[in-house]
Amino acid sequence: MLSKCIDEEYQEIINLSIAPGKVDTPMQNDIRFADEKAFPRLAEFQKYYKEGELKDAKEVA
């Protein structure tokens, strides 16, 4: 969204955004061990990990 706003408001600035997808970060790990009451989408995030849908953070960087 930031890139879209810059494009609209500052045409003289060239910018881009990169969407790497789902990345295996420490936050992802914390979510996988969260309480389902505190994080209702817990099963979805656990599935990402179990099914290998997360990209390695070092590879993305």
WOCORKA-V343321 format. One line per field, one symbol per residue. ss: DSSP state (@ for helix, = for strand, . for the rest). psi: psi as a letter, one per 20 degrees, with the letter a starting at -180 (. if undefined). A space follows every 50 residues. Layout:
ss: ???
psi: ???
This chain:
ss: .@@@@@@@@.............==.@@@@@@@.........@@@@@@@@@ ....==@@@@.
psi: hghggggghmhipprrqpnibppnrhggggghjrphhhnhkghghhgggh jkipqphhgg.
